[in-house]
Structure formats: C-alpha cells, structure tokens
Amino acid sequence: MLKSIILEITADKKARNIEPTHATFKEVYSIAISKGLSVAEVRNGLNELYLAGEIEVGDTLNDKYIIVL
C-alpha cells in the first residue's frame, strides 16, 4: 500500500509538471494516515521497503525524499 501511495504522489507531480517529482515523508504520512494507517505502520512499512531495496530515501532541505526503485 505504501509503495502505491509513493507512486501516486510521483505520478500526480509529473502530471502537474511539479519538480522535483519525488515523494516526501510528510506527503506519504498524510495520505497514509487519511487511508487509516497508523504512524507506526507507516514507519515500519517504509523501513521494510527500504531494507528490501524497493525504495531510495535521502535528505532534502526540510524533510526526506522517497523514490521507488
């Protein structure tokens, strides 16, 4: 579910020509929480995706970015 949320954010930004197109933690959290996931579920899910090598995570000026590999 989290992977689809990240892809949804990325696709929306590409469609609206917003750069950079990566998702941020804030964006993922807000959508995931609105879909009924808890903060712990979001954090654990992102950690699992990162450890499995399915997402890339890095620092931005004010947040962290997430890219699906």
Buried (B, 14 or more C-beta within 10 A) or exposed (E): EBBEBBEBBBEEBEEEEEEEBBBBBEBBBBBBEEEEBEEEBBBEBBEEBEEEEEBEBEEEEEEBBBBBE
